[in-house]
Amino acid sequence: MAIRRAQALLSISKFKTSFVLGSYTRFHRFSSSSSQHSTQFQNVGFIGLGNMGSRMVNNLVKAGFNVTVHDINRDVMKMFTEMGVSARETPYEVAQDSQVVITMLPSSSHVMDVYTGTNGLLHGDNAIRPALLIDSSTIDPQTTRKISLAVSHYNWEKPVMLDAPVSGGVLAAEAATLTFMVGGPKDAYLAARPILESMGRTSIYCGGSGNGSAAKICNNLAMAVSMLGTSEALALGQSLGLSATTLTDVLNTSSGRCWSSDKYNPVPGVMEGVPSSRDYDGGFASKLMAKDLNLAAASAEEVGHKSALISKAQEIYKKMCEDGHETKDFSCVFRHFYNGKDEV
């Protein structure tokens, strides 16, 4: 145990860069040698083993990281221990074993609890702590910045927090092709890139703390509005006598082309391998889209930004959930809101 503590303290002592976050100057040490092929971190903790997190952990293990996990679901923890992955009972215990801790959780309140709650990541004053905390949950930027500030005020060896939400869904998590949108100190982002690249194909540095979270909710707002517009156009086209396949061909070779039309078409029978081809099962649940739109609305209100389309999209996805479609992919608005027909 004494040797392990000494090794951890030695690992922490190797980092050498200072940076400024907001109005706070915090000193942390990251090697400038991190690259796509090497990392100064090997021991990675992961908290949140749902549909996304479990697949991200699999890819970390495949990449050779020593991973320690935690989840409130004991069955999923047991599944990982049977695969040879270490598991711990609390986030605090994960922190004791990890140079980096990644969280992938359902909501802002869950993230806040894992960081600041009883037996959370910030619990106690033990000097052996992660150098880097990465939150990949989709939460509002205001909460991200509050947690980052709490991290900066903690009295142990100064860690750094990055917000790094993802785009791509379960399939991209499985295939390690996620896109990470990252906020926080740039040197910390560069140090984290080898870890992110083991789980994703693309990582984009978005600026200071909370900017990754802001990018994610803006992206999902655009995705919701684009899906609604595409679904409305395709349903209208059917009512006017056009087949959905023909109108899709028009859209995808014209100015109406978008991801919702050419990569994630909402009309059953037009495109294989997307949720509309399997009764809208899998994919990105309507209840999650409703949650993200609520985050966008709250963020817009916080900064006094007028957002008429957020309100309309919120209204539609709230109704989708109330009508019993909350677990279906968000593209099911074509069938269940616009009364679109399957392509025969």
C-alpha positions as CSV (number, residue, x, y, z in Angstrom):
1,M,0.0,0.0,0.0
2,A,2.8,2.4,0.9
3,I,4.5,1.7,-2.5
4,R,1.2,2.3,-4.3
5,R,0.7,5.6,-2.5
6,A,4.3,6.6,-3.4
7,Q,3.8,5.7,-7.0
8,A,0.6,7.8,-7.2
9,L,2.2,10.8,-5.6
10,L,5.2,10.4,-8.0
11,S,2.8,10.3,-11.0
12,I,1.0,13.4,-9.8
13,S,4.4,15.2,-9.4
14,K,5.4,14.8,-13.0
15,F,3.0,17.4,-14.5
16,K,4.4,20.8,-15.3
17,T,2.0,23.3,-16.9
18,S,0.0,26.3,-15.5
19,F,-3.2,27.7,-16.9
20,V,-5.9,30.2,-16.3
21,L,-9.6,29.2,-16.0
22,G,-12.0,32.1,-15.8
23,S,-10.7,34.5,-13.1
24,Y,-8.9,31.7,-11.3
25,T,-5.3,30.8,-11.9
26,R,-4.8,27.1,-11.1
27,F,-1.6,25.2,-11.3
28,H,-1.7,21.7,-12.7
29,R,0.9,19.6,-14.4
30,F,0.4,18.0,-17.8
31,S,3.1,16.6,-19.9
32,S,3.3,18.2,-23.4
33,S,4.2,14.9,-25.0
34,S,0.7,13.4,-25.2
35,S,-0.1,12.2,-28.7
36,Q,-2.5,10.0,-30.4
37,H,-0.2,7.1,-29.7
38,S,0.9,7.7,-26.1
39,T,-0.6,8.9,-22.8
40,Q,0.6,9.8,-19.4
41,F,-2.5,8.2,-17.9
42,Q,-3.1,4.5,-17.6
43,N,-5.5,4.1,-14.7
44,V,-8.9,5.3,-15.7
45,G,-12.1,5.3,-13.6
46,F,-15.5,5.3,-15.2
47,I,-18.8,6.0,-13.4
48,G,-22.1,5.4,-15.2
49,L,-22.4,2.0,-17.1
50,G,-25.6,2.6,-19.0
51,N,-26.1,2.1,-22.8
52,M,-23.4,4.6,-23.6
53,G,-21.0,4.2,-20.7
54,S,-20.8,0.4,-20.8
55,R,-19.7,0.5,-24.5
56,M,-17.2,3.3,-23.8
57,V,-15.7,1.2,-21.0
58,N,-15.3,-1.7,-23.4
59,N,-13.3,0.4,-25.8
60,L,-11.1,1.7,-23.0
61,V,-10.3,-1.8,-22.0
62,K,-9.6,-2.8,-25.6
63,A,-7.2,0.1,-25.8
64,G,-5.2,-1.2,-22.9
65,F,-6.2,1.1,-20.1
66,N,-6.6,-0.2,-16.5
67,V,-10.2,0.6,-15.9
68,T,-12.1,0.8,-12.6
69,V,-15.9,1.2,-12.7
70,H,-18.8,2.1,-10.6
71,D,-22.6,2.1,-11.2
72,I,-25.6,2.0,-8.9
73,N,-26.7,-1.1,-10.9
74,R,-24.9,-3.9,-9.2
75,D,-25.8,-6.4,-12.0
76,V,-23.9,-4.3,-14.6
77,M,-21.0,-4.0,-12.2
78,K,-21.0,-7.8,-11.8
79,M,-20.9,-8.2,-15.6
80,F,-17.8,-6.1,-15.8
81,T,-16.0,-7.8,-12.9
82,E,-16.7,-11.1,-14.6
83,M,-14.8,-9.7,-17.6
84,G,-11.9,-8.9,-15.3
85,V,-12.6,-5.2,-14.8
86,S,-12.2,-3.8,-11.3
87,A,-15.3,-2.3,-9.7
88,R,-15.8,-0.2,-6.6
89,E,-18.8,0.6,-4.3
90,T,-18.6,4.4,-4.5
91,P,-17.3,7.2,-6.7
92,Y,-14.8,8.1,-3.9
93,E,-13.3,4.6,-4.1
94,V,-13.0,4.9,-7.9
95,A,-11.1,8.2,-7.4
96,Q,-8.6,6.5,-5.1
97,D,-7.6,4.1,-7.9
98,S,-7.6,6.4,-10.8
99,Q,-5.5,9.0,-12.5
100,V,-8.5,10.0,-14.6
101,V,-12.2,9.6,-13.8
102,I,-14.8,9.8,-16.6
103,T,-18.5,10.2,-15.8
104,M,-21.4,9.4,-18.1
105,L,-24.6,10.0,-16.2
106,P,-28.3,10.8,-17.1
107,S,-28.8,14.3,-15.7
108,S,-27.3,17.4,-14.0
109,S,-28.5,16.2,-10.6
110,H,-26.7,12.8,-11.0
111,V,-23.5,14.5,-12.0
112,M,-23.7,16.9,-9.1
113,D,-24.3,14.0,-6.7
114,V,-21.4,11.9,-8.0
115,Y,-19.0,14.9,-7.6
116,T,-20.2,16.6,-4.4
117,G,-22.4,14.0,-2.7
118,T,-21.6,11.6,0.2
119,N,-18.8,9.4,-1.0
120,G,-18.5,11.5,-4.2
121,L,-15.4,12.3,-6.1
122,L,-14.8,15.4,-4.0
123,H,-15.3,13.6,-0.7
124,G,-12.6,13.8,1.9
125,D,-9.1,15.2,1.7
126,N,-6.9,12.3,0.7
127,A,-3.9,13.5,-1.3
128,I,-4.0,10.6,-3.8
129,R,-6.6,11.9,-6.3
130,P,-7.2,11.9,-10.0
131,A,-5.3,14.5,-12.0
132,L,-8.1,14.8,-14.5
133,L,-11.9,14.6,-14.2
134,I,-13.9,14.3,-17.5
135,D,-17.7,14.6,-17.6
136,S,-19.3,13.2,-20.7
137,S,-22.9,13.6,-19.6
138,T,-25.2,15.8,-21.4
139,I,-26.0,18.5,-18.9
140,D,-26.4,22.3,-18.9
141,P,-23.3,24.5,-19.1
142,Q,-24.2,26.3,-15.9
143,T,-24.0,23.1,-13.8
144,T,-20.8,22.2,-15.5
145,R,-19.2,25.5,-14.6
146,K,-20.5,25.2,-11.0
147,I,-18.9,21.8,-10.6
148,S,-15.7,22.9,-12.3
149,L,-15.5,25.8,-9.8
150,A,-16.0,23.4,-6.9
151,V,-13.2,21.2,-8.2
152,S,-10.9,24.3,-8.4
153,H,-11.6,25.1,-4.8
154,Y,-10.8,21.7,-3.4
155,N,-7.9,21.4,-1.1
156,W,-6.1,18.4,-2.5
157,E,-3.6,18.4,-5.4
158,K,-5.3,20.6,-7.9
159,P,-7.2,18.5,-10.5
160,V,-8.7,19.7,-13.7
161,M,-12.2,19.1,-15.0
162,L,-13.2,18.8,-18.7
163,D,-16.7,18.7,-19.9
164,A,-16.7,16.3,-22.9
165,P,-20.2,15.3,-24.0
166,V,-20.6,13.1,-27.0
167,S,-22.5,12.8,-30.2
168,G,-23.2,9.6,-32.2
169,G,-25.4,7.5,-29.9
170,V,-25.1,3.9,-28.9
171,L,-23.9,2.7,-32.3
172,A,-21.0,5.1,-32.3
173,A,-20.2,4.2,-28.7
174,E,-20.1,0.6,-29.7
175,A,-17.8,1.3,-32.7
176,A,-15.6,3.9,-30.9
177,T,-16.6,6.5,-33.5
178,L,-18.1,9.1,-31.1
179,T,-17.5,12.8,-31.4
180,F,-16.4,14.6,-28.2
181,M,-17.1,18.3,-27.7
182,V,-14.6,19.4,-25.1
183,G,-14.6,22.4,-22.8
184,G,-11.9,23.3,-20.2
185,P,-8.2,24.1,-20.2
186,K,-6.6,23.3,-23.6
187,D,-3.5,21.7,-22.1
188,A,-5.8,19.3,-20.2
189,Y,-7.7,18.6,-23.4
190,L,-4.4,17.7,-25.2
191,A,-3.4,15.4,-22.4
192,A,-6.8,13.7,-22.5
193,R,-6.9,13.2,-26.3
194,P,-5.4,9.7,-26.3
195,I,-8.2,8.6,-23.9
196,L,-10.9,10.3,-25.9
197,E,-9.6,8.8,-29.1
198,S,-9.8,5.3,-27.7
199,M,-13.6,5.9,-27.5
200,G,-14.2,8.2,-30.4
201,R,-13.2,9.2,-33.9
202,T,-13.3,13.0,-33.4
203,S,-12.7,15.4,-30.6
204,I,-13.2,19.1,-31.0
205,Y,-11.9,21.7,-28.5
206,C,-14.6,24.2,-27.9
207,G,-13.0,26.6,-25.4
208,G,-13.3,27.1,-21.7
209,S,-15.3,25.3,-19.0
210,G,-18.9,24.6,-20.0
211,N,-18.3,25.2,-23.7
212,G,-18.4,21.5,-24.5
213,S,-21.8,21.2,-22.7
214,A,-23.0,24.3,-24.6
215,A,-21.9,22.8,-27.9
216,K,-23.8,19.6,-27.2
217,I,-27.1,21.2,-26.4
218,C,-26.9,23.5,-29.4
219,N,-26.1,20.5,-31.6
220,N,-29.1,18.6,-30.2
221,L,-31.3,21.6,-30.7
222,A,-30.3,21.7,-34.3
223,M,-30.8,17.9,-34.6
224,A,-34.4,18.1,-33.2
225,V,-35.4,21.0,-35.4
226,S,-33.9,19.4,-38.4
227,M,-35.8,16.1,-37.7
228,L,-39.0,18.0,-37.2
229,G,-38.6,19.9,-40.5
230,T,-37.6,16.8,-42.4
231,S,-40.5,14.8,-41.0
232,E,-43.0,17.5,-41.7
233,A,-41.8,17.9,-45.3
234,L,-41.9,14.2,-46.0
235,A,-45.4,13.8,-44.5
236,L,-46.6,16.8,-46.5
237,G,-45.1,15.3,-49.6
238,Q,-47.0,12.1,-49.0
239,S,-50.2,14.0,-48.6
240,L,-49.5,15.8,-51.9
241,G,-49.0,12.5,-53.8
242,L,-45.2,12.1,-53.6
243,S,-43.6,8.9,-52.4
244,A,-41.2,9.4,-49.5
245,T,-38.4,7.7,-51.5
246,T,-38.8,10.1,-54.4
247,L,-39.0,13.2,-52.1
248,T,-35.9,11.9,-50.2
249,D,-34.0,11.7,-53.5
250,V,-35.0,15.3,-54.2
251,L,-34.0,16.5,-50.7
252,N,-30.7,14.7,-50.8
253,T,-29.7,16.2,-54.1
254,S,-31.0,19.7,-53.4
255,S,-30.8,22.4,-50.8
256,G,-33.1,20.5,-48.3
257,R,-30.5,17.9,-47.7
258,C,-29.5,17.3,-44.1
259,W,-28.5,14.5,-41.7
260,S,-32.1,13.7,-40.9
261,S,-32.8,13.1,-44.6
262,D,-29.7,11.3,-45.9
263,K,-28.3,9.5,-42.8
264,Y,-31.2,9.0,-40.4
265,N,-34.4,9.1,-42.5
266,P,-37.5,9.0,-40.4
267,V,-39.8,7.1,-42.9
268,P,-40.0,3.4,-42.4
269,G,-39.0,1.6,-45.6
270,V,-36.8,4.3,-47.1
271,M,-33.5,3.5,-45.4
272,E,-32.0,0.4,-43.9
273,G,-30.1,0.3,-40.6
274,V,-31.8,3.3,-39.0
275,P,-34.4,3.3,-36.2
276,S,-37.3,3.9,-38.6
277,S,-36.5,0.5,-40.2
278,R,-37.1,-1.3,-36.9
279,D,-40.2,0.3,-35.6
280,Y,-38.2,3.2,-34.1
281,D,-36.5,0.9,-31.6
282,G,-33.0,1.7,-30.4
283,G,-31.4,5.0,-31.4
284,F,-31.9,8.2,-29.4
285,A,-35.1,8.0,-27.2
286,S,-37.7,10.8,-27.5
287,K,-37.5,11.3,-23.7
288,L,-33.8,12.1,-24.0
289,M,-34.5,14.6,-26.8
290,A,-37.1,16.2,-24.6
291,K,-34.6,16.4,-21.7
292,D,-32.0,18.0,-24.0
293,L,-34.5,20.5,-25.3
294,N,-35.3,21.4,-21.7
295,L,-31.6,22.0,-21.1
296,A,-31.5,24.2,-24.2
297,A,-34.5,26.2,-23.0
298,A,-33.1,26.7,-19.6
299,S,-29.8,27.8,-21.0
300,A,-31.4,30.2,-23.4
301,E,-33.5,31.7,-20.6
302,E,-30.3,32.1,-18.5
303,V,-28.7,34.3,-21.1
304,G,-31.9,36.1,-22.3
305,H,-31.8,34.5,-25.8
306,K,-35.0,34.4,-27.7
307,S,-35.6,30.9,-29.1
308,A,-39.0,30.3,-30.7
309,L,-38.0,27.0,-32.2
310,I,-36.9,25.5,-28.8
311,S,-40.3,26.2,-27.4
312,K,-42.1,24.5,-30.4
313,A,-39.7,21.5,-30.4
314,Q,-40.2,21.2,-26.6
315,E,-44.0,21.1,-27.0
316,I,-43.8,18.4,-29.7
317,Y,-41.4,16.1,-27.8
318,K,-43.3,16.6,-24.6
319,K,-46.5,15.4,-26.3
320,M,-44.6,12.4,-27.8
321,C,-43.6,11.3,-24.3
322,E,-47.1,11.9,-22.9
323,D,-48.6,9.8,-25.7
324,G,-46.4,6.8,-24.7
325,H,-43.6,7.1,-27.2
326,E,-40.9,8.2,-24.8
327,T,-38.6,5.2,-25.4
328,K,-39.0,5.2,-29.2
329,D,-36.3,7.0,-31.3
330,F,-36.9,10.7,-31.7
331,S,-37.5,10.2,-35.4
332,C,-40.8,8.6,-34.6
333,V,-42.3,12.1,-34.8
334,F,-42.8,11.3,-38.5
335,R,-45.4,8.6,-37.6
336,H,-46.8,9.7,-34.3
337,F,-47.0,13.4,-34.6
338,Y,-47.2,14.1,-38.4
339,N,-49.1,10.9,-39.1
340,G,-46.7,9.9,-41.9
341,K,-47.1,6.6,-43.7
342,D,-44.6,3.8,-44.1
343,E,-43.0,3.4,-47.5
344,V,-44.3,0.2,-49.1
